[in-house]
Structures are given as structure tokens and as C-alpha cells.
Amino acid sequence: MTDRVRLTLEAGVADVRLSRADKMNALDPSMIEGIAAVIDQLVATPGLRAVVLSGEGRAFCAGLDMMSMAGLAATDFDIMARTHGPANVFQQVCWGWRSLPVPVIAAVHGVAFGGGLQLMSGADVCIARPDTRLSVMEMKWGIVPDMAGFALWPRRVRDDVLRELVYTAREFSGEEAVGFGFVTRTADDPRAESLALARGIASRNPEAIRAAKRLANLSVSGNAEAVLLAESREQGTLIGRSNQMEAVAAGMQKRAARFED
């Protein structure tokens, strides 16, 4: 936990909250470092089953804090440095959720602009209030999305729609975002809905859930041969293991399953 991000863990569900409410959770260097640190912490958390990512206060995330970021050019920050595998630290705060081995659900309200929109796009599922305001806002500042958006949006957002939204930086609503593909569905209380979904996921075989996420991530590559082989490999690993047998037994006996991590 940092002063920019709060993390609590209950029954395998991590509740991650951006906690810079006075600035609508805008991304400053401390927030960037805090999110990256929480992702690293979650990777090493035993018993983790699912994650809910949300923002405190009036908004999910208003994007980059342009004032605090203005001085970055005067530092020795190297945008080309791959500090987190294939990503730099700015990309990691969005891409890191996709590479996390368990499902991540973003609960979005208020605004999700620029980096905030890319941040929520790293989640497996996004639930937003219908009146949420969203924008691929970077073009307003004369720049392009560079926090993993272009790695996350293909196969999720239709190509021509994405191009229009990038080129124009126009705002759109949570309702529109469902049709575009940025948002899975809307809810009046997205955090409550997201936590309920996460708890449901946490009740499933954790080995199968992690395998399903690996397959879903691989499927984006479009390499059918690799996906078909991976399906067989993952299934062969799962069948007959204790957690898989427990899933069957619990279903037949109409009781809650007791899985091992």
C-alpha cells in the first residue's frame, strides 16, 4: 500500500483503490510508482483469486496530472527503457493488470480520461456507471496514447471507431463505451457489482481460472495453431487434479467448493 493506492485483501479478492481523490485520482509520478508497486505486490500474493480496481471520490481516474508531469522532460527519464519486461513504467501501470495471472475487474465512475481510460483497459472486465465520461484524450495535448492502449484495444474496440476517438479526443459516455467495446456493461454501483463478480470468480477452481486467463491473453495474438495447442496443454494439466475433482464433487453435492491454492 502507498499513499496513492490502497489495497485490502479478503477471501482471495484484492480491493485496489486509487486514493488521490482531491485530484480525481490523476496520475502523477507517485501514483505511477504506487500502482506499479501494487501490481508487483499482487503478483507475489499467495491465495490471490481476483482483483477489483476502482477510484475513490468523484472519479476513477482523470488521466495524467499534466502539471506534475511537466517537469519529467527535465529529468533523465528514458521513455524507451523497458523496465518491466516489454513495458516502461507508464505502460506497466496499465499492461501489468493484463499480465497479472488472475482476473482483474475495473469499476469505473465519474471520468476516465487519457491514461485513466488506458488504465481501466488493462482489466479483463470493466463495469462503469452509465454517466461516466470517457475520452482517448491524448490528442488534446498534441500527443498519442502511449500507456499500452494500442496493445490493449485491438480485438476489443472496432478499428475505425478507435481511430476516430484517438484522432478527435472527443468524450463519450459509459453507455456509448459498451457499444464501442471499452466497457463490458454498466451498473449504477459499479464497485459493488465488480466486487460481487470478483467473489464469484474467487469461488471457482483457481487453477482453471488462471489457465483461462492465459488462454484469453494468448487468443488476442490471432495465432490459431498456438491457441489450439495451448488449449490442449492447459486442459491436460487441469483434468484429474484435486481442484478439478473438487469442482465436480461440489457441483454434484450442491455445496461450496473447497479449493487448494
PADOSE-618206 format. One record per residue: residue number from 1; residue in three letters; x, y, z of N, C-alpha, C in turn. Coordinates in Angstrom, 3 decimals, m for minus. Last residue first. Example, Ala and Ser with C-alpha at 12.3 -4.5 7.8 and 13.67 -1.06 7.14 Angstrom:
2
2:Ser:12.850:m2.250:7.080:13.670:m1.060:7.140:12.900:0.030:7.870;
1:Ala:13.190:m5.690:7.800:12.300:m4.500:7.800:13.200:m3.300:7.800;
This chain:
261
261:Asp:m4.839:m23.660:m2.967:m4.025:m22.761:m3.809:m2.689:m23.409:m4.123;
260:Glu:m7.720:m25.715:m3.078:m6.366:m25.501:m2.579:m5.627:m24.566:m3.518;
259:Phe:m11.245:m25.223:m2.435:m10.089:m25.356:m3.319:m8.780:m25.118:m2.573;
258:Arg:m14.168:m26.347:m1.890:m13.039:m26.021:m1.011:m11.753:m26.282:m1.816;
257:Ala:m17.376:m25.148:m3.004:m16.141:m25.894:m3.195:m15.057:m25.420:m2.232;
256:Ala:m20.536:m25.425:m1.462:m19.418:m24.568:m1.845:m18.144:m25.403:m1.960;
255:Arg:m22.770:m27.893:m2.912:m22.132:m27.197:m1.795:m21.028:m26.298:m2.324;
254:Lys:m23.958:m30.035:m4.422:m24.609:m28.731:m4.234:m24.096:m28.016:m2.974;
253:Gln:m22.744:m32.287:m5.210:m23.260:m32.282:m3.841:m23.929:m30.963:m3.470;
252:Met:m21.913:m31.630:m7.764:m22.845:m32.748:m7.603:m23.501:m32.745:m6.218;
251:Gly:m20.159:m29.507:m7.194:m21.323:m29.314:m8.048:m22.360:m30.406:m7.858;
250:Ala:m18.247:m30.769:m5.624:m19.040:m29.679:m5.051:m20.298:m29.437:m5.874;
249:Ala:m17.158:m32.578:m7.502:m17.814:m33.070:m6.292:m18.724:m32.003:m5.685;
248:Val:m16.057:m30.808:m9.410:m17.092:m31.769:m9.792:m17.880:m32.226:m8.563;
247:Ala:m14.179:m29.472:m7.818:m15.213:m28.720:m8.529:m16.371:m29.632:m8.924;
246:Glu:m12.527:m31.583:m7.042:m13.331:m30.901:m6.025:m14.442:m30.082:m6.676;
245:Met:m11.287:m32.149:m9.442:m12.163:m33.162:m8.862:m13.058:m32.552:m7.785;
244:Gln:m9.816:m29.813:m9.669:m10.810:m30.135:m10.689:m11.790:m31.174:m10.164;
243:Asn:m8.148:m29.988:m7.452:m9.099:m28.888:m7.543:m10.176:m29.157:m8.584;
242:Ser:m6.630:m32.318:m8.026:m7.525:m32.284:m6.869:m8.548:m31.166:m6.964;
241:Arg:m6.750:m33.261:m11.534:m6.099:m32.674:m10.367:m7.120:m32.503:m9.237;
240:Gly:m8.225:m34.127:m13.690:m7.795:m35.115:m12.716:m7.072:m34.562:m11.511;
239:Ile:m7.194:m31.580:m15.833:m8.045:m32.758:m15.653:m7.419:m33.746:m14.665;
238:Leu:m5.118:m29.633:m16.138:m6.194:m29.470:m15.160:m6.923:m30.767:m14.823;
237:Thr:m3.388:m30.381:m18.171:m2.824:m30.096:m16.848:m3.905:m30.072:m15.776;
236:Gly:m5.083:m30.556:m20.325:m4.406:m31.757:m19.876:m3.799:m31.599:m18.496;
235:Gln:m5.761:m27.876:m20.603:m6.780:m28.837:m20.188:m6.145:m30.114:m19.658;
234:Glu:m3.314:m26.768:m21.469:m3.923:m26.310:m20.217:m4.937:m27.336:m19.699;
233:Arg:m2.955:m28.194:m23.907:m1.957:m28.268:m22.844:m2.562:m27.878:m21.500;
232:Ser:m5.188:m27.437:m25.395:m4.983:m28.843:m25.050:m4.005:m28.990:m23.890;
231:Glu:m4.742:m24.667:m25.605:m5.975:m25.196:m25.011:m5.766:m26.631:m24.525;
230:Ala:m2.309:m24.628:m27.004:m2.343:m24.171:m25.613:m3.598:m24.653:m24.901;
229:Leu:m3.119:m25.499:m29.526:m2.155:m26.294:m28.773:m2.196:m25.926:m27.292;
228:Leu:m4.829:m23.380:m30.193:m5.333:m24.745:m30.136:m4.408:m25.645:m29.316;
227:Val:m3.004:m21.224:m30.179:m4.121:m21.251:m29.232:m4.658:m22.673:m29.091;
226:Ala:m1.278:m21.841:m32.287:m0.731:m21.719:m30.934:m1.837:m21.816:m29.889;
225:Glu:m3.122:m21.792:m34.420:m2.355:m23.007:m34.131:m1.821:m22.986:m32.700;
224:Ala:m4.034:m19.121:m34.427:m4.944:m20.219:m34.099:m4.187:m21.492:m33.721;
223:Asn:m3.079:m16.228:m33.446:m2.376:m17.419:m33.937:m3.171:m18.654:m33.526;
222:Gly:m4.123:m13.995:m32.301:m4.686:m14.403:m33.580:m4.017:m15.620:m34.178;
221:Ser:m3.494:m12.881:m29.887:m2.432:m12.935:m30.895:m2.965:m13.305:m32.272;
220:Val:m5.590:m13.299:m28.213:m5.508:m11.981:m28.860:m4.462:m11.982:m29.966;
219:Ser:m5.104:m15.728:m27.019:m6.026:m15.693:m28.153:m5.980:m14.375:m28.902;
218:Leu:m3.534:m15.201:m24.784:m2.899:m15.746:m25.985:m3.792:m15.610:m27.201;
217:Asn:m5.492:m14.331:m22.988:m4.411:m13.423:m23.390:m3.751:m13.898:m24.681;
216:Ala:m7.006:m16.676:m22.765:m7.625:m15.454:m23.278:m6.567:m14.467:m23.748;
215:Leu:m5.106:m18.405:m21.641:m5.640:m18.682:m22.973:m6.269:m17.444:m23.589;
214:Arg:m4.711:m17.157:m19.146:m3.575:m17.343:m20.057:m4.064:m17.580:m21.479;
213:Lys:m7.311:m17.366:m18.141:m6.759:m16.041:m18.442:m5.551:m16.161:m19.368;
212:Ala:m7.534:m20.139:m17.853:m8.440:m19.443:m18.774:m7.905:m18.062:m19.122;
211:Ala:m5.611:m20.582:m15.874:m5.415:m21.163:m17.208:m6.281:m20.446:m18.235;
210:Arg:m6.866:m19.283:m13.762:m5.581:m18.774:m14.251:m5.273:m19.321:m15.647;
209:Ile:m9.131:m20.946:m13.517:m9.284:m19.509:m13.797:m7.991:m18.943:m14.366;
208:Ala:m7.972:m23.397:m12.847:m8.689:m23.262:m14.117:m8.865:m21.794:m14.494;
207:Glu:m6.922:m22.798:m10.347:m6.023:m23.258:m11.407:m6.685:m23.108:m12.778;
206:Pro:m9.184:m22.134:m8.842:m8.203:m21.093:m9.161:m7.228:m21.505:m10.252;
205:Asn:m12.448:m22.911:m9.407:m11.140:m23.552:m9.360:m10.061:m22.539:m9.756;
204:Arg:m14.401:m20.207:m7.885:m14.120:m21.225:m8.907:m12.713:m21.805:m8.715;
203:Ser:m14.724:m18.125:m6.224:m15.308:m19.389:m5.775:m15.038:m20.528:m6.754;
202:Ala:m13.757:m15.892:m7.495:m12.921:m16.472:m6.440:m13.455:m17.804:m5.937;
201:Ile:m15.930:m15.212:m9.073:m14.747:m15.794:m9.719:m13.881:m16.518:m8.688;
200:Gly:m17.529:m14.134:m7.025:m17.984:m15.291:m7.786:m16.828:m15.997:m8.474;
199:Arg:m15.964:m11.970:m6.284:m16.205:m13.037:m5.304:m16.713:m14.309:m5.995;
198:Ala:m16.119:m10.454:m8.631:m14.826:m10.976:m8.190:m15.002:m12.111:m7.187;
197:Leu:m18.835:m9.775:m8.620:m18.301:m10.599:m9.700:m16.983:m11.241:m9.277;
196:Ala:m18.873:m8.170:m6.331:m19.705:m9.374:m6.388:m19.198:m10.320:m7.472;
195:Leu:m17.150:m6.122:m7.142:m16.784:m6.956:m6.001:m17.592:m8.253:m5.994;
194:Ser:m18.686:m5.061:m9.244:m17.369:m5.638:m9.512:m16.917:m6.546:m8.379;
193:Glu:m20.944:m4.081:m7.940:m21.099:m5.123:m8.958:m19.771:m5.831:m9.213;
192:Ala:m19.711:m2.146:m6.338:m20.440:m3.247:m5.712:m20.611:m4.407:m6.693;
191:Arg:m18.706:m0.481:m8.399:m17.790:m1.129:m7.451:m18.470:m2.321:m6.769;
190:Pro:m20.952:0.462:m9.829:m20.008:m0.458:m10.465:m19.058:m1.147:m9.493;
189:Asp:m23.964:1.051:m9.463:m22.915:0.945:m8.454:m21.852:m0.015:m8.973;
188:Asp:m25.317:0.996:m11.867:m25.418:2.204:m11.051:m24.366:2.231:m9.950;
187:Ala:m23.526:m0.254:m14.671:m24.235:m0.506:m13.415:m24.261:0.794:m12.631;
186:Thr:m22.769:m1.692:m17.915:m22.932:m0.578:m16.988:m23.692:m1.025:m15.741;
185:Arg:m20.147:m3.766:m19.315:m21.539:m3.432:m19.042:m21.592:m2.285:m18.058;
184:Thr:m17.558:m3.421:m20.469:m18.281:m4.683:m20.569:m19.780:m4.473:m20.390;
183:Val:m16.098:m0.864:m22.466:m16.771:m1.237:m21.226:m17.582:m2.514:m21.452;
182:Phe:m15.064:m0.629:m25.032:m14.209:m0.270:m23.891:m14.769:m0.813:m22.575;
181:Gly:m16.872:m1.089:m27.058:m16.046:m2.208:m26.604:m15.113:m1.882:m25.452;
180:Phe:m18.868:0.560:m27.992:m17.542:0.674:m28.606:m16.642:m0.510:m28.232;
179:Gly:m21.019:m0.076:m26.328:m21.115:m0.349:m27.762:m19.765:m0.310:m28.456;
178:Val:m19.939:0.882:m23.928:m20.314:m0.526:m24.060:m20.371:m0.907:m25.535;
177:Ala:m19.659:3.601:m24.415:m18.439:2.797:m24.288:m18.730:1.303:m24.354;
176:Glu:m22.221:4.607:m24.253:m21.588:4.506:m25.575:m20.396:3.557:m25.520;
175:Glu:m22.452:4.458:m21.425:m23.374:3.710:m22.292:m22.774:3.523:m23.679;
174:Gly:m20.465:6.239:m20.628:m20.362:4.833:m20.280:m21.258:3.968:m21.136;
173:Ser:m19.879:8.552:m23.413:m20.448:8.124:m22.132:m20.177:6.654:m21.852;
172:Phe:m17.104:10.495:m24.647:m18.250:9.613:m24.847:m18.669:9.073:m23.481;
171:Glu:m15.250:13.233:m26.095:m15.792:12.499:m24.955:m16.927:11.578:m25.401;
170:Arg:m12.637:13.158:m28.577:m13.961:13.543:m28.099:m14.396:12.690:m26.917;
169:Ala:m10.231:12.964:m29.906:m10.185:13.119:m28.440:m11.554:13.469:m27.866;
168:Thr:m9.858:12.485:m32.635:m10.675:13.631:m32.221:m10.587:13.946:m30.733;
167:Tyr:m8.198:10.253:m32.942:m7.940:11.460:m33.734:m8.659:12.691:m33.192;
166:Val:m9.366:8.373:m31.181:m7.992:8.834:m30.981:m7.756:10.159:m31.693;
165:Leu:m11.884:8.052:m32.330:m11.790:8.540:m30.955:m10.381:9.034:m30.630;
164:Glu:m11.222:7.058:m34.895:m11.960:8.321:m34.748:m11.775:8.907:m33.355;
163:Arg:m9.913:4.670:m34.169:m9.183:5.728:m34.877:m9.896:7.074:m34.737;
162:Leu:m12.023:3.229:m32.997:m10.859:3.609:m32.208:m10.098:4.753:m32.871;
161:Val:m13.656:2.883:m35.231:m14.154:3.637:m34.081:m12.986:4.121:m33.236;
160:Asp:m12.054:1.282:m36.829:m12.394:2.618:m37.308:m12.933:3.497:m36.182;
159:Asp:m11.757:m1.084:m35.135:m10.622:m0.288:m35.594:m11.002:1.130:m36.013;
158:Arg:m13.578:m1.652:m32.159:m13.533:m1.695:m33.615:m12.529:m0.685:m34.141;
157:Val:m11.956:m3.018:m29.357:m12.618:m1.847:m29.927:m12.483:m1.907:m31.439;
156:Arg:m10.805:m5.527:m29.196:m11.757:m5.114:m28.173:m12.598:m3.963:m28.704;
155:Arg:m8.960:m5.946:m31.106:m9.833:m7.081:m30.818:m10.849:m6.754:m29.728;
154:Pro:m6.923:m3.373:m29.601:m7.278:m4.220:m30.743:m8.014:m5.481:m30.298;
153:Trp:m6.297:m2.336:m26.899:m7.578:m2.078:m27.557:m7.893:m2.950:m28.763;
152:Leu:m3.699:m2.895:m25.936:m4.867:m3.445:m25.252:m6.158:m3.346:m26.057;
151:Ala:m1.813:m1.578:m27.403:m1.615:m3.015:m27.219:m2.857:m3.672:m26.631;
150:Phe:m2.669:1.007:m27.266:m2.674:0.378:m28.584:m2.347:m1.110:m28.522;
149:Gly:m2.300:1.468:m24.455:m3.612:1.469:m25.088:m3.645:0.731:m26.412;
148:Ala:0.110:1.713:m23.141:m0.314:0.357:m23.530:m1.677:0.308:m24.202;
147:Met:0.348:4.473:m23.058:0.367:3.704:m21.812:m0.276:2.338:m22.039;
146:Asp:0.127:6.297:m25.082:1.377:5.535:m25.014:1.507:4.760:m23.701;
145:Pro:m1.727:8.152:m27.380:m1.801:7.206:m26.263:m0.541:6.348:m26.235;
144:Val:0.140:11.119:m28.372:m0.612:9.903:m28.689:m0.728:9.039:m27.439;
143:Ile:m0.301:14.752:m28.196:0.468:13.514:m28.068:m0.410:12.328:m28.444;
142:Gly:m1.676:17.128:m27.914:m0.721:17.001:m29.002:0.164:15.778:m28.910;
141:Trp:m3.650:17.172:m26.089:m2.367:17.718:m25.644:m1.286:17.552:m26.704;
140:Lys:m5.643:15.912:m27.468:m5.901:17.272:m26.970:m4.607:17.959:m26.569;
139:Met:m4.717:13.360:m27.768:m4.577:14.259:m28.903:m4.861:15.713:m28.510;
138:Glu:m5.439:12.054:m25.341:m4.056:12.489:m25.567:m3.906:13.497:m26.697;
137:Met:m7.922:11.011:m24.650:m7.740:12.462:m24.621:m6.370:12.956:m25.079;
136:Val:m10.324:9.193:m25.132:m8.922:8.973:m25.501:m8.359:10.379:m25.715;
135:Ser:m12.677:9.450:m22.493:m12.057:10.043:m23.680:m10.652:9.499:m23.869;
134:Leu:m15.774:9.456:m20.665:m14.528:8.831:m21.095:m13.984:9.544:m22.316;
133:Arg:m17.883:9.706:m17.936:m17.325:10.434:m19.079:m15.953:9.844:m19.406;
132:Thr:m20.670:7.802:m16.828:m19.223:8.023:m16.815:m18.810:8.763:m18.078;
131:Asp:m23.309:7.102:m16.770:m22.994:8.508:m16.993:m21.507:8.821:m16.876;
130:Pro:m23.386:4.368:m16.166:m23.806:4.816:m17.499:m23.394:6.249:m17.813;
129:Arg:m20.431:3.177:m14.552:m21.707:3.875:m14.468:m22.095:4.359:m15.857;
128:Ala:m18.961:0.059:m15.616:m18.946:1.509:m15.451:m20.353:2.052:m15.220;
127:Ile:m16.733:m2.566:m15.589:m18.112:m2.203:m15.279:m18.127:m0.721:m14.933;
126:Cys:m14.673:m4.611:m17.467:m14.868:m3.238:m16.995:m16.363:m2.977:m16.807;
125:Val:m12.305:m7.241:m17.318:m13.710:m6.838:m17.393:m13.807:m5.417:m16.856;
124:Asp:m9.543:m7.243:m17.229:m10.227:m8.261:m18.031:m11.668:m7.866:m18.311;
123:Ala:m7.812:m4.062:m17.499:m8.619:m5.045:m16.786:m9.241:m6.051:m17.744;
122:Gly:m6.677:m2.151:m19.046:m5.841:m3.279:m18.674:m6.605:m4.376:m17.971;
121:Ser:m8.504:m0.154:m19.222:m8.455:m1.096:m20.339:m7.541:m2.275:m20.057;
120:Met:m8.011:1.518:m17.112:m9.156:0.605:m16.988:m9.123:m0.457:m18.086;
119:Leu:m5.739:2.818:m18.255:m5.636:2.065:m17.009:m6.784:1.072:m16.875;
118:Gln:m6.804:4.166:m20.419:m5.867:3.077:m20.675:m5.714:2.197:m19.438;
117:Leu:m8.322:6.011:m19.013:m9.001:5.078:m19.919:m8.091:3.898:m20.234;
116:Gly:m6.258:7.379:m17.715:m7.278:6.680:m16.934:m8.043:5.678:m17.759;
115:Gly:m4.861:8.574:m19.776:m4.230:7.477:m19.061:m5.204:6.710:m18.195;
114:Gly:m7.857:9.769:m20.968:m6.461:9.545:m21.311:m5.869:8.331:m20.634;
113:Phe:m10.262:9.529:m18.321:m9.683:10.270:m19.438:m8.242:9.825:m19.690;
112:Ala:m12.921:8.855:m16.880:m11.774:8.014:m17.224:m11.194:8.622:m18.495;
111:Val:m15.043:10.072:m14.255:m14.320:10.243:m15.515:m13.231:9.188:m15.641;
110:Gly:m17.508:8.504:m12.747:m17.003:9.872:m12.869:m16.366:10.116:m14.216;
109:His:m16.256:5.107:m12.596:m17.298:6.125:m12.417:m16.669:7.503:m12.629;
108:Val:m15.654:1.627:m12.761:m15.364:2.972:m13.266:m16.547:3.910:m13.070;
107:Ala:m13.827:m1.038:m11.896:m15.102:m0.400:m11.550:m14.931:1.089:m11.781;
106:Ala:m12.312:m3.728:m13.507:m12.262:m2.290:m13.264:m13.670:m1.781:m12.998;
105:Ile:m11.020:m6.759:m12.520:m12.259:m6.072:m12.886:m12.111:m4.608:m12.536;
104:Val:m8.906:m9.375:m13.455:m8.981:m8.024:m12.897:m10.254:m7.367:m13.417;
103:Pro:m7.942:m12.778:m12.866:m8.822:m11.773:m13.479:m8.844:m10.460:m12.705;
102:Val:m4.360:m13.448:m12.471:m5.766:m13.629:m12.089:m6.625:m12.548:m12.761;
101:Pro:m1.732:m12.804:m13.244:m2.267:m14.131:m13.572:m3.727:m14.359:m13.212;
100:Leu:m1.156:m9.788:m15.038:m1.402:m10.408:m13.737:m2.091:m11.747:m13.966;
99:Ser:m1.256:m8.689:m17.537:m0.288:m9.762:m17.341:m0.394:m10.401:m15.957;
98:Arg:m3.182:m6.746:m17.165:m3.432:m7.798:m18.150:m2.489:m8.972:m17.938;
97:Trp:m1.901:m5.126:m15.319:m3.153:m5.797:m14.929:m3.471:m6.938:m15.881;
96:Gly:0.253:m4.115:m16.795:0.503:m5.025:m15.688:m0.734:m5.761:m15.212;
95:Trp:m0.655:m2.207:m18.546:m0.395:m3.543:m19.066:m0.235:m4.557:m17.942;
94:Cys:m0.779:0.008:m16.724:m1.962:m0.454:m17.480:m1.790:m1.899:m17.930;
93:Val:1.665:0.299:m15.594:0.511:0.541:m14.717:m0.797:0.156:m15.409;
92:Gln:3.424:m0.126:m17.762:3.221:m1.189:m16.794:1.995:m0.961:m15.927;
91:Gln:3.635:2.277:m19.109:2.859:1.204:m19.725:2.531:0.112:m18.712;
90:Phe:5.288:3.579:m17.269:3.972:4.135:m17.575:3.075:3.082:m18.222;
89:Val:7.620:1.995:m17.317:6.819:2.043:m16.093:5.427:2.617:m16.341;
88:Asn:7.632:0.055:m20.399:8.212:1.032:m19.477:7.252:1.192:m18.302;
87:Ala:7.589:m3.530:m21.182:6.969:m2.217:m20.963:7.870:m1.263:m20.184;
86:Pro:8.339:m6.180:m21.280:8.214:m5.471:m22.557:7.822:m3.998:m22.413;
85:Gly:9.725:m5.905:m18.130:9.555:m6.828:m19.245:9.461:m6.064:m20.550;
84:His:9.960:m3.035:m17.159:9.049:m4.079:m16.675:8.765:m5.048:m17.826;
83:Thr:11.604:m1.250:m18.425:11.856:m1.510:m17.007:11.021:m2.645:m16.441;
82:Arg:12.916:m0.392:m21.124:11.950:m1.447:m20.809:12.220:m1.911:m19.373;
81:Ala:13.264:2.923:m22.148:13.765:1.881:m21.239:12.660:0.883:m20.908;
80:Met:12.195:4.988:m23.578:12.480:3.754:m24.304:12.973:2.620:m23.398;
79:Ile:12.040:7.134:m21.898:10.783:6.502:m22.286:11.006:5.171:m23.003;
78:Asp:13.955:7.836:m19.289:14.110:7.319:m20.643:12.857:6.553:m21.024;
77:Phe:14.592:10.580:m17.215:13.664:9.501:m17.553:13.804:9.133:m19.029;
76:Asp:16.147:12.557:m16.147:16.829:11.579:m17.002:15.929:10.399:m17.354;
75:Thr:14.153:15.598:m16.436:14.832:14.531:m15.707:15.533:13.599:m16.681;
74:Ala:12.681:17.307:m17.905:13.941:17.842:m17.376:14.734:16.787:m16.603;
73:Ala:10.368:16.001:m18.450:11.308:16.182:m19.560:12.671:16.659:m19.074;
72:Leu:8.946:16.243:m16.081:9.558:14.961:m16.401:10.611:15.091:m17.490;
71:Gly:7.545:18.517:m15.489:8.973:18.520:m15.196:9.683:17.245:m15.589;
70:Ala:4.935:17.861:m16.095:5.625:18.832:m16.940:7.130:18.808:m16.719;
69:Met:3.595:16.281:m14.339:4.375:15.594:m15.361:5.219:16.552:m16.202;
68:Ser:2.195:18.053:m12.811:3.261:17.294:m12.159:4.153:16.588:m13.166;
67:Met:0.450:19.029:m14.802:1.337:19.935:m14.071:2.505:19.171:m13.454;
66:Met:m1.015:16.796:m15.659:m0.102:17.466:m16.589:0.871:18.405:m15.888;
65:Asp:m1.662:13.873:m14.602:m1.594:15.179:m13.954:m0.553:15.984:m14.721;
64:Leu:m3.396:11.779:m16.864:m2.134:12.330:m16.379:m2.336:13.671:m15.710;
63:Gly:m6.713:10.852:m15.700:m5.587:10.813:m16.623:m4.337:11.413:m16.014;
62:Ala:m8.651:10.758:m13.771:m8.724:11.857:m14.729:m7.562:11.888:m15.706;
61:Cys:m10.342:7.919:m12.730:m9.014:8.498:m12.965:m9.104:9.533:m14.074;
60:Phe:m12.917:7.789:m11.361:m11.993:6.660:m11.466:m10.577:7.194:m11.630;
59:Ala:m14.211:10.291:m9.086:m13.795:9.794:m10.392:m12.952:8.540:m10.278;
58:Arg:m14.759:11.313:m6.574:m15.681:11.631:m7.669:m15.363:10.956:m8.988;
57:Gly:m13.532:8.796:m4.325:m14.001:10.139:m4.613:m14.895:10.222:m5.835;
56:Glu:m11.275:6.265:m5.607:m12.024:6.915:m4.539:m12.494:8.302:m4.988;
55:Gly:m11.557:3.800:m8.163:m11.030:5.073:m7.697:m11.904:5.657:m6.608;
54:Ser:m10.573:0.316:m8.577:m11.521:1.428:m8.604:m10.832:2.695:m8.106;
53:Leu:m10.335:m3.060:m9.292:m9.619:m1.790:m9.374:m10.633:m0.662:m9.492;
52:Val:m10.228:m6.209:m7.906:m11.124:m5.129:m8.301:m10.339:m3.823:m8.212;
51:Val:m9.086:m9.481:m8.662:m8.752:m8.103:m8.277:m9.856:m7.171:m8.750;
50:Ala:m8.767:m12.883:m7.472:m9.320:m11.862:m8.375:m8.991:m10.494:m7.800;
49:Arg:m7.114:m14.539:m5.900:m8.064:m15.149:m6.844:m8.602:m14.156:m7.877;
48:Leu:m4.226:m15.306:m4.038:m4.960:m14.290:m4.791:m5.842:m14.958:m5.838;
47:Gly:m2.601:m17.035:m2.626:m4.048:m17.145:m2.448:m4.858:m16.110:m3.195;
46:Pro:0.164:m14.800:m2.147:m0.395:m16.160:m2.187:m1.903:m16.131:m1.975;
45:Thr:1.427:m12.279:m4.119:0.458:m12.539:m3.044:m0.094:m13.953:m3.142;
44:Ala:3.050:m11.388:m6.139:3.683:m12.207:m5.102:2.728:m12.578:m3.968;
43:Val:1.364:m9.812:m7.630:1.991:m10.971:m8.285:2.543:m11.942:m7.242;
42:Leu:0.876:m7.770:m5.797:m0.172:m8.753:m6.088:0.393:m9.991:m6.760;
41:Gln:3.277:m6.336:m5.896:2.856:m6.961:m4.640:1.815:m8.048:m4.890;
40:Asp:3.223:m5.380:m8.517:4.297:m6.287:m8.102:3.905:m7.040:m6.829;
39:Ile:0.966:m3.724:m8.246:0.931:m4.850:m9.184:2.005:m5.867:m8.811;
38:Val:1.994:m1.880:m6.414:0.875:m2.741:m6.017:0.762:m3.942:m6.957;
37:Ala:3.959:m0.633:m7.984:4.353:m1.369:m6.783:3.247:m2.318:m6.324;
36:Ala:2.409:0.619:m9.935:3.371:m0.408:m10.339:3.787:m1.265:m9.143;
35:Ile:1.032:2.424:m8.272:0.295:1.386:m8.996:1.227:0.252:m9.406;
34:Gly:3.203:4.015:m7.335:2.348:3.277:m6.419:1.596:2.154:m7.098;
33:Glu:4.246:5.208:m9.637:5.089:4.297:m8.861:4.243:3.424:m7.931;
32:Ile:1.968:6.728:m10.335:2.527:5.749:m11.264:3.361:4.716:m10.507;
31:Met:1.752:8.368:m8.085:0.671:7.442:m8.403:1.170:6.343:m9.343;
30:Ser:4.138:9.815:m8.304:3.918:8.981:m7.120:2.807:7.960:m7.357;
29:Pro:3.765:11.216:m10.770:4.819:10.202:m10.624:4.623:9.282:m9.424;
28:Asp:0.129:11.170:m11.181:1.392:11.877:m11.025:2.484:10.831:m10.834;
27:Leu:m2.920:10.893:m12.485:m1.676:10.139:m12.422:m0.470:11.064:m12.349;
26:Ala:m5.800:11.692:m10.530:m4.911:11.949:m11.657:m3.555:11.297:m11.413;
25:Asn:m7.919:11.413:m8.767:m7.018:10.282:m8.983:m6.151:10.438:m10.229;
24:Met:m8.993:13.901:m8.388:m9.721:12.956:m9.238:m8.839:11.802:m9.686;
23:Lys:m7.597:15.111:m6.403:m7.162:15.394:m7.778:m7.836:14.445:m8.768;
22:Asp:m8.697:14.096:m4.118:m8.719:15.554:m4.275:m8.294:15.989:m5.669;
21:Ala:m8.159:11.345:m4.242:m9.500:11.829:m4.572:m9.543:13.328:m4.812;
20:Arg:m6.234:9.302:m4.585:m5.886:10.719:m4.723:m7.162:11.474:m5.106;
19:Ser:m6.263:6.450:m4.549:m6.662:7.255:m3.396:m6.112:8.680:m3.439;
18:Leu:m7.535:3.625:m6.100:m6.735:4.826:m6.309:m7.195:5.852:m5.285;
17:Arg:m7.739:0.500:m4.609:m8.416:1.782:m4.783:m7.402:2.904:m4.992;
16:Val:m8.381:m2.884:m4.801:m7.361:m1.865:m5.062:m8.060:m0.549:m5.378;
15:Asp:m8.926:m5.686:m3.230:m9.678:m4.454:m3.479:m8.654:m3.330:m3.585;
14:Ala:m8.613:m9.027:m4.024:m7.876:m7.798:m3.742:m8.717:m6.599:m4.165;
13:Val:m9.876:m11.939:m2.721:m10.202:m10.809:m3.593:m9.432:m9.579:m3.135;
12:Gly:m9.375:m13.906:m0.829:m8.758:m14.045:m2.134:m9.030:m12.908:m3.096;
11:Ala:m10.671:m12.929:1.469:m11.140:m14.165:0.825:m10.630:m14.288:m0.612;
10:Glu:m9.382:m9.783:0.951:m10.344:m10.559:1.733:m10.829:m11.740:0.911;
9:Leu:m7.210:m7.107:1.149:m7.394:m8.452:0.619:m8.316:m9.229:1.537;
8:Thr:m6.614:m3.777:0.015:m7.080:m4.697:1.046:m7.354:m6.043:0.380;
7:Leu:m4.811:m0.927:m0.738:m5.007:m2.334:m1.072:m5.488:m3.088:0.158;
6:Arg:m4.634:2.264:m2.227:m4.997:1.450:m1.064:m5.292:0.029:m1.521;
5:Val:m2.335:4.603:m3.432:m3.119:3.404:m3.748:m3.377:2.626:m2.461;
4:Arg:m0.903:6.705:m2.433:m1.680:6.934:m3.652:m2.614:5.776:m3.985;
3:Asp:0.613:5.905:m0.350:m0.338:6.991:m0.087:m1.184:7.320:m1.304;
2:Thr:0.460:2.280:m0.743:1.144:3.567:m0.767:0.126:4.637:m0.459;
1:Met:0.844:m1.191:0.000:0.000:0.000:0.000:0.883:1.246:0.000;
